[in-house]
Amino acid sequence: MTMPSRFDKAIADASAELAKAGNPDVASGMARYMKTEMPFFGVQKPGRAPILKRLLSTAIPENDEEYQVLVSDLWDLPHREEKYLALSVADRWKAFHRQSSLVLFERMIREGAWWDLVDHAATRLVGPTLINSPEAWPTIDGWIESDDLWIRRSAIICQIKAKTFTDRERLANYCVVSLNETDFFIRKAIGWALREYAKTDTDWVKGFVSENRQSMASLSYREATKHF
């Protein structure tokens, strides 16, 4: 059972606003698109924006514990849009993107288990955490060997926004050990991660692709070289 927190009213208000703004027809379409049985209110991103803004103005964490309580309490609500709010709130308070939050972010990835939730957590939460807390990298080194597809995908794509802060050795290693995978989401992740880093260092990515072309799936290759 969740312990009461000073954020309870703000969270309840946000959830009630989502319910009021919901549209059952839109909700069913969103669920079909995401191929999930998780319930939706039927509130798309523009409709969520003012709700998020009000939530951010009233629910302001002052320390790591409060940050994790706030994000967890939002995340644990049943509707997809509530989880989107959790991700956006987690993203907003960047001072808490550090090693102490990594267990929470990993839980969100494991429980999210689909690209819309996982990719946000990996690229906007885990990635900045590694820049702020490089001592957390050994945890991610373990992720690439995980039995969980979404944890492995997160290890590959977590540096997508890192630009010059990218750990190229790890990017290369994570891609290489994943080249034999047949899953669409892993193959796509390899190409996506390389394509994004090519915006920072095209020559390095060209060299990686050339060296590993024979082992790369066509999807990974196409994605990686899309802007060459």
N, CA, C and O of each residue as an XYZ file, in Angstrom:
912
protein
N       0.847     -1.202      0.000
C       0.000      0.000      0.000
C       0.879      1.247      0.000
O       1.839      1.339      0.765
N       0.546      2.203     -0.859
C       1.325      3.432     -0.962
C       1.117      4.298      0.268
O      -0.017      4.530      0.685
N       2.208      4.776      0.848
C       2.113      5.657      2.005
C       1.658      7.037      1.553
O       1.995      7.466      0.449
N       0.891      7.744      2.397
C       0.473      9.103      2.043
C       1.691     10.003      1.843
O       2.718      9.837      2.501
N       1.558     10.946      0.934
C       2.621     11.922      0.721
C       1.989     13.285      0.494
O       0.785     13.400      0.265
N       2.827     14.316      0.563
C       2.302     15.667      0.375
C       1.894     15.935     -1.065
O       1.331     16.986     -1.371
N       2.179     14.974     -1.960
C       1.807     15.138     -3.361
C       0.463     14.490     -3.695
O       0.008     14.565     -4.836
N      -0.166     13.864     -2.719
C      -1.376     13.091     -3.009
C      -2.459     13.926     -3.678
O      -3.070     13.483     -4.650
N      -2.702     15.132     -3.168
C      -3.770     15.953     -3.740
C      -3.435     16.376     -5.158
O      -4.296     16.325     -6.036
N      -2.208     16.789     -5.396
C      -1.816     17.214     -6.744
C      -1.957     16.063     -7.728
O      -2.410     16.260     -8.855
N      -1.573     14.870     -7.311
C      -1.686     13.701     -8.182
C      -3.146     13.361     -8.427
O      -3.542     13.086     -9.560
N      -3.949     13.378     -7.367
C      -5.375     13.082     -7.519
C      -6.051     14.104     -8.426
O      -6.894     13.746     -9.249
N      -5.686     15.368     -8.279
C      -6.271     16.413     -9.130
C      -5.903     16.186    -10.593
O      -6.752     16.324    -11.474
N      -4.652     15.841    -10.854
C      -4.221     15.598    -12.235
C      -4.962     14.410    -12.828
O      -5.386     14.452    -13.982
N      -5.117     13.362    -12.049
C      -5.836     12.182    -12.527
C      -7.293     12.514    -12.815
O      -7.852     12.063    -13.815
N      -7.907     13.299    -11.939
C      -9.303     13.694    -12.151
C      -9.448     14.560    -13.398
O     -10.424     14.432    -14.138
N      -8.486     15.432    -13.628
C      -8.527     16.268    -14.835
C      -8.401     15.420    -16.094
O      -9.080     15.676    -17.089
N      -7.541     14.420    -16.054
C      -7.414     13.518    -17.200
C      -8.724     12.792    -17.457
O      -9.160     12.668    -18.601
N      -9.348     12.315    -16.390
C     -10.615     11.599    -16.537
C     -11.684     12.508    -17.134
O     -12.455     12.087    -17.996
N     -11.726     13.746    -16.677
C     -12.723     14.698    -17.173
C     -12.489     15.029    -18.637
O     -13.444     15.210    -19.392
N     -11.229     15.110    -19.044
C     -10.891     15.469    -20.431
C     -10.942     14.274    -21.371
O     -10.800     14.431    -22.584
N     -11.142     13.094    -20.826
C     -11.057     11.883    -21.633
C     -12.162     11.739    -22.660
O     -13.238     12.323    -22.538
N     -11.865     10.945    -23.676
C     -12.810     10.651    -24.754
C     -12.723      9.156    -25.039
O     -11.683      8.682    -25.497
N     -13.793      8.399    -24.779
C     -13.724      6.937    -24.960
C     -13.347      6.513    -26.374
O     -12.630      5.528    -26.554
N     -13.821      7.242    -27.375
C     -13.480      6.879    -28.752
C     -11.990      7.083    -29.014
O     -11.336      6.246    -29.637
N     -11.468      8.200    -28.530
C     -10.034      8.458    -28.668
C      -9.241      7.424    -27.875
O      -8.199      6.952    -28.329
N      -9.732      7.078    -26.700
C      -9.043      6.105    -25.854
C      -8.892      4.762    -26.550
O      -7.822      4.153    -26.507
N      -9.953      4.302    -27.189
C      -9.877      3.003    -27.866
C      -8.900      3.054    -29.029
O      -8.186      2.085    -29.285
N      -8.865      4.183    -29.738
C      -7.913      4.335    -30.836
C      -6.477      4.372    -30.351
O      -5.593      3.787    -30.978
N      -6.236      5.056    -29.242
C      -4.884      5.119    -28.681
C      -4.425      3.736    -28.224
O      -3.268      3.364    -28.416
N      -5.333      2.983    -27.622
C      -4.982      1.635    -27.165
C      -4.675      0.716    -28.340
O      -3.752     -0.097    -28.281
N      -5.458      0.853    -29.409
C      -5.190      0.032    -30.598
C      -3.836      0.372    -31.191
O      -3.077     -0.523    -31.566
N      -3.528      1.654    -31.279
C      -2.255      2.084    -31.853
C      -1.084      1.546    -31.038
O      -0.073      1.121    -31.596
N      -1.225      1.568    -29.720
C      -0.141      1.099    -28.853
C      -0.178     -0.406    -28.619
O       0.692     -0.955    -27.942
N      -1.186     -1.073    -29.181
C      -1.299     -2.537    -29.068
C      -1.231     -2.974    -27.608
O      -0.472     -3.874    -27.246
N      -2.034     -2.321    -26.785
C      -2.007     -2.597    -25.357
C      -3.416     -2.705    -24.808
O      -4.352     -2.110    -25.341
N      -3.556     -3.467    -23.741
C      -4.814     -3.542    -23.009
C      -4.822     -2.582    -21.829
O      -5.824     -2.480    -21.121
N      -3.720     -1.879    -21.608
C      -3.689     -0.873    -20.550
C      -4.733      0.200    -20.857
O      -4.813      0.659    -21.996
N      -5.524      0.606    -19.882
C      -6.568      1.597    -20.169
C      -6.005      2.982    -20.475
O      -4.994      3.401    -19.911
N      -6.676      3.671    -21.370
C      -6.416      5.073    -21.688
C      -7.630      5.900    -21.279
O      -8.760      5.413    -21.309
N      -7.394      7.137    -20.901
C      -8.493      8.085    -20.756
C      -8.945      8.592    -22.120
O     -10.121      8.893    -22.325
N      -8.000      8.682    -23.048
C      -8.286      9.268    -24.343
C      -7.947     10.749    -24.378
O      -8.706     11.555    -24.916
N      -6.793     11.107    -23.798
C      -6.319     12.497    -23.782
C      -4.961     12.522    -24.468
O      -3.980     11.998    -23.940
N      -4.908     13.134    -25.646
C      -3.655     13.178    -26.385
C      -2.749     14.282    -25.840
O      -3.149     15.054    -24.968
N      -1.539     14.344    -26.359
C      -0.509     15.207    -25.766
C      -0.943     16.667    -25.607
O      -0.710     17.236    -24.540
N      -1.565     17.307    -26.612
C      -1.975     18.705    -26.409
C      -2.951     18.871    -25.243
O      -2.905     19.872    -24.528
N      -3.823     17.896    -25.057
C      -4.765     17.962    -23.949
C      -4.120     17.710    -22.600
O      -4.612     18.175    -21.572
N      -3.028     16.982    -22.603
C      -2.320     16.709    -21.343
C      -1.441     17.873    -20.915
O      -1.114     18.001    -19.735
N      -1.056     18.718    -21.858
C      -0.079     19.771    -21.560
C      -0.508     20.693    -20.416
O       0.290     20.919    -19.506
N      -1.738     21.238    -20.419
C      -2.106     22.119    -19.302
C      -2.221     21.376    -17.975
O      -1.973     21.951    -16.915
N      -2.595     20.105    -18.032
C      -2.676     19.300    -16.812
C      -1.280     19.098    -16.243
O      -1.069     19.217    -15.036
N      -0.329     18.792    -17.117
C       1.061     18.639    -16.690
C       1.597     19.945    -16.115
O       2.285     19.941    -15.094
N       1.284     21.049    -16.763
C       1.775     22.351    -16.294
C       1.295     22.638    -14.876
O       2.070     23.089    -14.033
N       0.013     22.376    -14.613
C      -0.520     22.611    -13.270
C       0.121     21.660    -12.258
O       0.422     22.053    -11.131
N       0.322     20.424    -12.664
C       0.948     19.457    -11.759
C       2.372     19.885    -11.404
O       2.776     19.810    -10.243
N       3.118     20.328    -12.396
C       4.498     20.745    -12.149
C       4.575     21.974    -11.246
O       5.561     22.166    -10.535
N       3.541     22.800    -11.275
C       3.551     24.018    -10.455
C       3.207     23.744     -8.996
O       3.492     24.564     -8.123
N       2.596     22.595     -8.733
C       2.163     22.302     -7.365
C       2.919     21.145     -6.722
O       2.994     21.065     -5.496
N       3.476     20.256     -7.524
C       4.190     19.092     -6.993
C       5.676     19.254     -7.279
O       6.165     18.838     -8.329
N       6.386     19.860     -6.338
C       7.798     20.191     -6.529
C       8.628     19.432     -5.498
O       8.599     19.772     -4.315
N       9.358     18.418     -5.923
C      10.148     17.631     -4.969
C      11.362     18.405     -4.479
O      11.983     19.156     -5.232
N      11.688     18.210     -3.211
C      12.801     18.937     -2.610
C      14.032     18.069     -2.386
O      15.103     18.584     -2.064
N      13.891     16.764     -2.554
C      15.024     15.866     -2.347
C      14.789     14.574     -3.117
O      13.731     14.377     -3.713
N      15.786     13.700     -3.098
C      15.690     12.445     -3.852
C      14.472     11.627     -3.448
O      13.757     11.103     -4.302
N      14.240     11.522     -2.154
C      13.124     10.699     -1.682
C      11.792     11.235     -2.200
O      10.951     10.465     -2.665
N      11.598     12.543     -2.121
C      10.348     13.126     -2.610
C      10.203     12.943     -4.113
O       9.113     12.655     -4.608
N      11.295     13.110     -4.833
C      11.259     12.905     -6.284
C      10.800     11.495     -6.611
O       9.929     11.303     -7.460
N      11.373     10.524     -5.953
C      11.039      9.139     -6.255
C       9.620      8.790     -5.826
O       8.952      8.005     -6.499
N       9.151      9.353     -4.728
C       7.766      9.142     -4.303
C       6.803      9.739     -5.322
O       5.839      9.086     -5.724
N       7.055     10.962     -5.737
C       6.185     11.634     -6.700
C       6.101     10.860     -8.000
O       5.008     10.578     -8.490
N       7.242     10.517     -8.557
C       7.257      9.808     -9.840
C       6.634      8.422     -9.692
O       5.851      8.003    -10.544
N       6.969      7.718     -8.632
C       6.437      6.370     -8.423
C       4.926      6.381     -8.247
O       4.227      5.534     -8.803
N       4.422      7.337     -7.477
C       2.978      7.379     -7.236
C       2.207      7.671     -8.519
O       1.121      7.130     -8.727
N       2.754      8.509     -9.365
C       2.133      8.742    -10.676
C       2.234      7.498    -11.550
O       1.257      7.083    -12.173
N       3.410      6.917    -11.588
C       3.653      5.749    -12.436
C       2.745      4.582    -12.066
O       2.313      3.831    -12.941
N       2.456      4.426    -10.792
C       1.686      3.275    -10.325
C       0.188      3.405    -10.591
O      -0.561      2.461    -10.339
N      -0.256      4.539    -11.088
C      -1.665      4.693    -11.466
C      -1.936      3.879    -12.729
O      -1.007      3.599    -13.487
N      -3.195      3.492    -12.970
C      -3.471      2.465    -13.990
C      -3.509      2.928    -15.436
O      -3.331      2.110    -16.339
N      -3.736      4.218    -15.687
C      -3.947      4.658    -17.066
C      -2.638      5.069    -17.739
O      -1.695      5.524    -17.091
N      -2.615      4.895    -19.045
C      -1.404      5.204    -19.817
C      -1.030      6.672    -19.682
O       0.145      7.000    -19.516
N      -2.010      7.550    -19.750
C      -1.703      8.980    -19.672
C      -1.101      9.350    -18.323
O      -0.311     10.291    -18.236
N      -1.462      8.625    -17.276
C      -0.858      8.881    -15.966
C       0.617      8.493    -15.973
O       1.442      9.135    -15.322
N       0.933      7.454    -16.705
C       2.341      7.059    -16.842
C       3.100      8.073    -17.704
O       4.275      8.346    -17.459
N       2.421      8.630    -18.718
C       3.056      9.701    -19.495
C       3.361     10.903    -18.591
O       4.420     11.519    -18.704
N       2.421     11.226    -17.697
C       2.681     12.312    -16.749
C       3.879     11.975    -15.863
O       4.721     12.834    -15.598
N       3.952     10.732    -15.408
C       5.083     10.323    -14.562
C       6.409     10.530    -15.280
O       7.366     11.034    -14.692
N       6.466     10.144    -16.542
C       7.689     10.319    -17.322
C       8.024     11.795    -17.492
O       9.184     12.187    -17.369
N       7.016     12.612    -17.773
C       7.251     14.043    -17.974
C       7.692     14.719    -16.686
O       8.569     15.583    -16.704
N       7.089     14.332    -15.570
C       7.500     14.880    -14.276
C       8.929     14.444    -13.948
O       9.741     15.249    -13.493
N       9.226     13.179    -14.181
C      10.586     12.685    -13.941
C      11.598     13.432    -14.794
O      12.705     13.727    -14.344
N      11.215     13.735    -16.020
C      12.081     14.457    -16.951
C      12.294     15.896    -16.496
O      13.397     16.430    -16.611
N      11.252     16.516    -15.985
C      11.311     17.937    -15.631
C      12.323     18.224    -14.522
O      13.067     19.201    -14.597
N      12.350     17.386    -13.509
C      13.213     17.679    -12.352
C      14.586     17.039    -12.557
O      14.909     16.003    -11.976
N      15.376     17.694    -13.400
C      16.643     17.126    -13.872
C      17.714     17.037    -12.782
O      18.675     16.280    -12.925
N      17.563     17.787    -11.714
C      18.541     17.711    -10.623
C      18.580     16.324     -9.994
O      19.551     15.965     -9.328
N      17.522     15.547    -10.206
C      17.445     14.213     -9.607
C      17.790     13.111    -10.597
O      17.571     11.931    -10.323
N      18.331     13.497    -11.747
C      18.809     12.511    -12.718
C      20.209     12.082    -12.291
O      21.211     12.531    -12.848
N      20.254     11.212    -11.299
C      21.528     10.738    -10.778
C      21.370      9.292    -10.325
O      20.275      8.731    -10.352
N      22.466      8.711     -9.916
C      22.509      7.269     -9.690
C      21.413      6.788     -8.749
O      20.887      5.690     -8.930
N      21.063      7.583     -7.756
C      20.062      7.162     -6.777
C      18.690      6.932     -7.400
O      17.854      6.241     -6.817
N      18.450      7.505     -8.579
C      17.158      7.337     -9.251
C      17.153      6.196    -10.258
O      16.110      5.883    -10.831
N      18.296      5.577    -10.479
C      18.395      4.594    -11.562
C      17.528      3.357    -11.314
O      17.001      2.777    -12.263
N      17.376      2.954    -10.076
C      16.509      1.808     -9.773
C      15.071      2.119    -10.179
O      14.387      1.265    -10.743
N      14.614      3.331     -9.898
C      13.272      3.746    -10.310
C      13.144      3.733    -11.821
O      12.160      3.222    -12.356
N      14.123      4.287    -12.511
C      14.048      4.334    -13.972
C      14.041      2.926    -14.562
O      13.337      2.656    -15.535
N      14.827      2.035    -13.970
C      14.838      0.651    -14.453
C      13.467      0.006    -14.254
O      12.985     -0.713    -15.129
N      12.851      0.259    -13.123
C      11.511     -0.294    -12.886
C      10.523      0.210    -13.932
O       9.694     -0.556    -14.422
N      10.606      1.483    -14.272
C       9.698      2.050    -15.270
C       9.901      1.378    -16.630
O       8.939      1.131    -17.358
N      11.146      1.089    -16.960
C      11.430      0.423    -18.233
C      10.883     -1.002    -18.229
O      10.225     -1.424    -19.179
N      11.159     -1.733    -17.161
C      10.696     -3.122    -17.088
C       9.172     -3.205    -17.102
O       8.601     -4.056    -17.784
N       8.532     -2.346    -16.371
C       7.075     -2.387    -16.295
C       6.428     -1.744    -17.516
O       5.336     -2.140    -17.923
N       7.095     -0.759    -18.098
C       6.552     -0.106    -19.293
C       6.495     -1.056    -20.474
O       5.465     -1.179    -21.136
N       7.596     -1.719    -20.732
C       7.677     -2.824    -21.700
C       7.022     -2.528    -23.045
O       6.445     -3.422    -23.665
N       7.105     -1.292    -23.495
C       6.688     -0.931    -24.849
C       7.375      0.363    -25.199
O       7.759      1.134    -24.319
N       7.531      0.604    -26.503
C       8.442      1.653    -26.944
C       8.080      3.052    -26.467
O       8.974      3.856    -26.203
N       6.781      3.366    -26.348
C       6.412      4.734    -25.986
C       6.870      5.090    -24.575
O       7.269      6.226    -24.317
N       6.814      4.135    -23.675
C       7.252      4.365    -22.301
C       8.753      4.138    -22.136
O       9.443      4.927    -21.490
N       9.237      3.077    -22.715
C      10.645      2.700    -22.565
C      11.577      3.737    -23.175
O      12.563      4.131    -22.553
N      11.271      4.176    -24.380
C      12.196      5.074    -25.074
C      12.325      6.411    -24.360
O      13.413      6.985    -24.313
N      11.230      6.913    -23.805
C      11.300      8.160    -23.042
C      12.184      7.960    -21.808
O      13.061      8.777    -21.524
N      11.945      6.874    -21.086
C      12.733      6.625    -19.878
C      14.213      6.438    -20.198
O      15.079      6.944    -19.485
N      14.495      5.712    -21.269
C      15.891      5.422    -21.612
C      16.635      6.665    -22.066
O      17.753      6.919    -21.616
N      16.026      7.443    -22.956
C      16.750      8.553    -23.573
C      16.705      9.839    -22.761
O      17.639     10.637    -22.824
N      15.637     10.055    -22.000
C      15.475     11.323    -21.290
C      15.720     11.216    -19.785
O      15.858     12.229    -19.100
N      15.771      9.998    -19.281
C      16.029      9.812    -17.853
C      17.354      9.087    -17.618
O      18.229      9.599    -16.920
N      17.499      7.904    -18.198
C      18.729      7.135    -17.995
C      19.926      7.839    -18.627
O      20.978      7.954    -17.997
N      19.780      8.307    -19.851
C      20.891      8.962    -20.536
C      21.477     10.123    -19.758
O      22.683     10.139    -19.514
N      20.658     11.110    -19.352
C      21.194     12.208    -18.550
C      21.774     11.758    -17.210
O      22.728     12.354    -16.710
N      21.197     10.711    -16.633
C      21.730     10.192    -15.375
C      23.171      9.729    -15.542
O      23.997      9.932    -14.652
N      23.475      9.110    -16.672
C      24.831      8.615    -16.916
C      25.819      9.756    -17.130
O      26.997      9.631    -16.793
N      25.350     10.850    -17.682
C      26.217     12.024    -17.826
C      26.485     12.642    -16.457
O      27.612     13.030    -16.153
N      25.438     12.729    -15.633
C      25.579     13.315    -14.298
C      26.302     12.390    -13.329
O      27.025     12.849    -12.445
N      26.105     11.083    -13.498
C      26.664     10.088    -12.569
C      27.350      8.973    -13.349
O      26.816      7.866    -13.428
N      28.514      9.237    -13.925
C      29.178      8.200    -14.732
C      29.516      6.944    -13.942
O      29.773      5.893    -14.530
N      29.519      7.040    -12.629
C      29.767      5.845    -11.820
C      28.634      4.826    -11.948
O      28.763      3.692    -11.486
N      27.527      5.227    -12.573
C      26.397      4.309    -12.773
C      26.576      3.412    -13.996
O      25.782      2.494    -14.203
N      27.590      3.657    -14.797
C      27.759      2.891    -16.037
C      27.835      1.374    -15.834
O      27.275      0.645    -16.653
N      28.491      0.858    -14.793
C      28.514     -0.603    -14.636
C      27.128     -1.237    -14.586
O      26.956     -2.384    -14.999
N      26.143     -0.501    -14.086
C      24.768     -1.017    -14.104
C      24.293     -1.215    -15.531
O      23.669     -2.228    -15.847
N      24.585     -0.255    -16.392
C      24.144     -0.350    -17.786
C      24.929     -1.425    -18.521
O      24.403     -2.069    -19.428
N      26.176     -1.619    -18.138
C      26.947     -2.729    -18.712
C      26.243     -4.062    -18.452
O      26.314     -4.977    -19.272
N      25.578     -4.162    -17.328
C      24.803     -5.363    -17.041
C      23.514     -5.434    -17.832
O      23.039     -6.520    -18.162
N      22.945     -4.272    -18.138
C      21.677     -4.250    -18.877
C      21.809     -4.904    -20.250
O      20.897     -5.601    -20.694
N      22.920     -4.687    -20.914
C      23.044     -5.194    -22.284
C      23.040     -6.719    -22.306
O      22.837     -7.321    -23.361
N      23.259     -7.339    -21.173
C      23.231     -8.800    -21.075
C      21.933     -9.311    -20.454
O      21.800    -10.505    -20.184
N      20.986     -8.419    -20.231
C      19.740     -8.793    -19.559
C      18.878     -9.711    -20.421
O      18.962     -9.688    -21.649
N      18.055    -10.514    -19.768
C      17.066    -11.321    -20.477
C      15.882    -10.478    -20.939
O      15.076    -10.925    -21.755
N      15.781     -9.270    -20.419
C      14.659     -8.384    -20.736
C      14.984     -7.576    -21.992
O      15.922     -6.779    -22.005
N      14.207     -7.791    -23.031
C      14.386     -7.092    -24.305
C      14.448     -5.590    -24.123
O      15.294     -4.931    -24.728
N      13.569     -5.035    -23.301
C      13.459     -3.575    -23.175
C      14.620     -2.990    -22.392
O      14.999     -1.839    -22.608
N      15.186     -3.769    -21.487
C      16.388     -3.326    -20.785
C      17.566     -3.291    -21.756
O      18.363     -2.354    -21.732
N      17.678     -4.305    -22.606
C      18.757     -4.307    -23.607
C      18.579     -3.141    -24.578
O      19.545     -2.447    -24.897
N      17.372     -2.928    -25.042
C      17.122     -1.796    -25.948
C      17.518     -0.480    -25.273
O      18.106      0.397    -25.905
N      17.194     -0.353    -24.004
C      17.512      0.881    -23.286
C      19.009      1.109    -23.184
O      19.473      2.245    -23.279
N      19.768      0.039    -22.991
C      21.228      0.181    -22.949
C      21.759      0.727    -24.269
O      22.674      1.551    -24.285
N      21.183      0.267    -25.370
C      21.651      0.691    -26.694
C      21.286      2.141    -26.980
O      22.106      2.891    -27.511
N      20.062      2.546    -26.634
C      19.581      3.874    -27.042
C      19.760      4.953    -25.979
O      19.451      6.116    -26.243
N      20.244      4.613    -24.797
C      20.245      5.598    -23.715
C      21.117      6.813    -24.004
O      20.940      7.855    -23.374
N      22.060      6.702    -24.948
C      22.947      7.833    -25.240
C      22.497      8.652    -26.446
O      23.251      9.491    -26.941
N      21.298      8.419    -26.913
C      20.855      9.058    -28.149
C      20.926     10.582    -28.088
O      21.167     11.225    -29.110
N      20.723     11.164    -26.926
C      20.772     12.618    -26.788
C      22.092     13.110    -26.194
O      22.221     14.288    -25.861
N      23.064     12.219    -26.063
C      24.305     12.571    -25.360
C      25.271     13.406    -26.196
O      26.091     14.139    -25.644
N      25.181     13.303    -27.513
C      26.045     14.076    -28.408
C      27.522     13.889    -28.024
O      28.021     12.763    -28.024
N      28.219     14.984    -27.700
C      29.659     14.884    -27.423
C      29.962     14.168    -26.111
O      31.116     13.832    -25.846
N      28.949     13.933    -25.293
C      29.147     13.190    -24.048
C      29.035     11.681    -24.258
O      29.164     10.910    -23.306
N      28.798     11.261    -25.490
C      28.623      9.839    -25.779
C      29.875      9.039    -25.436
O      30.990      9.428    -25.783
N      29.676      7.931    -24.758
C      30.754      6.969    -24.518
C      30.801      6.059    -25.743
O      30.052      5.087    -25.834
N      31.682      6.380    -26.676
C      31.704      5.664    -27.956
C      32.076      4.200    -27.791
O      31.546      3.337    -28.490
N      32.982      3.923    -26.871
C      33.384      2.529    -26.680
C      32.188      1.688    -26.249
O      31.989      0.577    -26.741
N      31.401      2.220    -25.335
C      30.226      1.467    -24.894
C      29.178      1.393    -25.998
O      28.566      0.343    -26.194
N      28.964      2.478    -26.716
C      28.019      2.441    -27.831
C      28.413      1.341    -28.806
O      27.569      0.549    -29.227
N      29.681      1.289    -29.161
C      30.159      0.265    -30.091
C      29.987     -1.132    -29.510
O      29.506     -2.038    -30.191
N      30.377     -1.305    -28.258
C      30.288     -2.629    -27.645
C      28.847     -3.110    -27.551
O      28.551     -4.268    -27.845
N      27.955     -2.216    -27.141
C      26.552     -2.608    -26.994
C      25.951     -2.984    -28.345
O      25.162     -3.923    -28.444
N      26.329     -2.248    -29.374
C      25.827     -2.580    -30.713
C      26.405     -3.910    -31.197
O      25.676     -4.757    -31.714
N      27.703     -4.090    -31.029
C      28.357     -5.303    -31.540
C      27.775     -6.555    -30.892
O      27.493     -7.532    -31.585
N      27.592     -6.540    -29.582
C      27.087     -7.750    -28.919
C      25.624     -8.013    -29.254
O      25.096     -9.084    -28.952
N      24.966     -7.028    -29.881
C      23.548     -7.178    -30.222
C      23.314     -7.442    -31.704
O      22.169     -7.610    -32.124
N      24.377     -7.480    -32.501
C      24.206     -7.582    -33.951
C      23.520     -8.871    -34.384
O      22.866     -8.894    -35.427
N      23.651     -9.921    -33.625
C      23.034    -11.193    -34.003
C      21.587    -11.325    -33.541
O      20.935    -12.330    -33.822
N      21.090    -10.329    -32.844
C      19.703    -10.409    -32.373
C      18.742    -10.267    -33.549
O      19.007     -9.545    -34.511
N      17.625    -10.973    -33.445
C      16.639    -10.964    -34.530
C      15.435    -10.087    -34.224
O      14.616     -9.839    -35.109
N      15.312     -9.615    -32.996
C      14.139     -8.825    -32.631
C      14.139     -7.463    -33.315
O      15.168     -6.790    -33.376
N      12.987     -7.066    -33.823
C      12.833     -5.781    -34.514
C      13.294     -4.621    -33.644
O      14.007     -3.739    -34.123
N      12.900     -4.605    -32.372
C      13.177     -3.449    -31.518
C      14.660     -3.315    -31.188
O      15.137     -2.209    -30.933
N      15.385     -4.410    -31.189
C      16.833     -4.336    -30.988
C      17.517     -3.886    -32.274
O      18.395     -3.024    -32.243
N      17.125     -4.459    -33.383
C      17.725     -4.051    -34.660
C      17.464     -2.569    -34.944
O      18.348     -1.850    -35.409
N      16.258     -2.134    -34.661
C      15.925     -0.718    -34.851
C      16.747      0.155    -33.908
O      17.218      1.224    -34.297
N      16.917     -0.300    -32.677
C      17.674      0.469    -31.688
C      19.114      0.675    -32.128
O      19.658      1.769    -31.979
N      19.733     -0.364    -32.667
C      21.120     -0.248    -33.133
C      21.229      0.834    -34.198
O      22.089      1.711    -34.117
N      20.364      0.766    -35.184
C      20.402      1.750    -36.252
C      20.104      3.150    -35.769
O      20.752      4.107    -36.191
N      19.131      3.277    -34.887
C      18.734      4.585    -34.353
C      19.880      5.208    -33.565
O      20.200      6.382    -33.752
N      20.496      4.424    -32.687
C      21.594      4.950    -31.875
C      22.757      5.416    -32.748
O      23.342      6.471    -32.501
N      23.085      4.634    -33.761
C      24.182      5.014    -34.660
C      23.810      6.232    -35.497
O      24.634      7.126    -35.689
N      22.587      6.273    -35.992
C      22.149      7.415    -36.798
C      22.229      8.713    -36.007
O      22.677      9.735    -36.526
N      21.797      8.672    -34.755
C      21.827      9.889    -33.947
C      23.259     10.309    -33.635
O      23.576     11.498    -33.661
N      24.124      9.344    -33.341
C      25.504      9.726    -33.049
C      26.221     10.219    -34.302
O      27.178     10.987    -34.206
N      25.768      9.786    -35.467
C      26.365     10.268    -36.718
C      26.201     11.776    -36.871
O      26.982     12.411    -37.579
N      25.199     12.355    -36.218
C      25.020     13.807    -36.259
C      26.148     14.519    -35.510
O      26.406     15.700    -35.740
N      26.810     13.798    -34.622
C      27.937     14.345    -33.865
C      29.271     13.963    -34.488
O      30.185     14.783    -34.566
N      29.380     12.707    -34.934
C      30.645     12.213    -35.501
C      30.336     11.237    -36.634
O      30.320     10.021    -36.444
N      30.093     11.796    -37.803
C      29.721     10.975    -38.956
C      30.823      9.997    -39.330
O      30.542      8.841    -39.645
N      32.059     10.439    -39.300
C      33.161      9.567    -39.708
C      33.269      8.337    -38.806
O      33.534      7.233    -39.282
N      33.065      8.529    -37.518
C      33.150      7.395    -36.600
C      32.065      6.369    -36.922
O      32.329      5.168    -36.962
N      30.855      6.847    -37.150
C      29.751      5.931    -37.455
C      29.984      5.250    -38.798
O      29.718      4.057    -38.943
N      30.478      5.998    -39.778
C      30.796      5.376    -41.068
C      31.816      4.256    -40.890
O      31.697      3.191    -41.496
N      32.813      4.508    -40.058
C      33.819      3.485    -39.808
C      33.234      2.265    -39.118
O      33.569      1.131    -39.461
N      32.361      2.495    -38.149
C      31.731      1.376    -37.448
C      30.881      0.549    -38.401
O      30.942     -0.680    -38.397
N      30.093      1.230    -39.212
C      29.217      0.529    -40.156
C      30.041     -0.264    -41.162
O      29.709     -1.407    -41.476
N      31.116      0.339    -41.669
C      31.965     -0.352    -42.636
C      32.590     -1.609    -42.034
O      32.663     -2.653    -42.682
N      33.033     -1.493    -40.801
C      33.694     -2.618    -40.137
C      32.724     -3.753    -39.822
O      33.110     -4.922    -39.800
N      31.465     -3.401    -39.580
C      30.507     -4.405    -39.116
C      29.392     -4.690    -40.116
O      28.403     -5.338    -39.773
N      29.543     -4.213    -41.345
C      28.460     -4.324    -42.326
C      27.976     -5.753    -42.505
O      26.768     -5.981    -42.579
N      28.865     -6.707    -42.575
C      28.470     -8.090    -42.850
C      27.633     -8.693    -41.724
O      26.883     -9.644    -41.944
N      27.760     -8.151    -40.546
C      27.016     -8.684    -39.396
C      25.739     -7.907    -39.107
O      24.917     -8.344    -38.303
N      25.567     -6.758    -39.757
C      24.425     -5.903    -39.450
C      23.182     -6.353    -40.203
O      23.247     -6.689    -41.385
N      22.055     -6.356    -39.507
C      20.780     -6.587    -40.172
C      20.492     -5.426    -41.113
O      20.953     -4.308    -40.886
N      19.739     -5.690    -42.159
C      19.421     -4.636    -43.128
C      18.734     -3.459    -42.456
O      19.014     -2.307    -42.789
N      17.840     -3.733    -41.514
C      17.148     -2.657    -40.808
C      18.134     -1.778    -40.058
O      18.054     -0.553    -40.137
N      19.054     -2.382    -39.338
C      20.056     -1.607    -38.593
C      20.903     -0.769    -39.540
O      21.184      0.397    -39.263
N      21.305     -1.358    -40.646
C      22.143     -0.651    -41.621
C      21.393      0.533    -42.226
O      21.934      1.635    -42.318
N      20.149      0.302    -42.638
C      19.367      1.385    -43.246
C      19.185      2.544    -42.276
O      19.336      3.707    -42.650
N      18.864      2.225    -41.042
C      18.666      3.279    -40.051
C      19.964      4.028    -39.780
O      19.967      5.256    -39.700
N      21.053      3.305    -39.641
C      22.335      3.926    -39.303
C      22.830      4.856    -40.394
O      23.462      5.873    -40.105
N      22.550      4.519    -41.643
C      23.107      5.266    -42.781
C      22.090      6.191    -43.434
O      22.329      6.702    -44.528
N      20.980      6.405    -42.785
C      19.880      7.155    -43.397
C      20.304      8.547    -43.842
O      19.805      9.042    -44.853
N      21.199      9.184    -43.124
C      21.566     10.572    -43.436
C      22.997     10.699    -43.963
O      23.542     11.802    -43.995
N      23.599      9.612    -44.366
C      24.954      9.685    -44.950
C      24.864     10.297    -46.351
O      25.883     10.452    -47.024
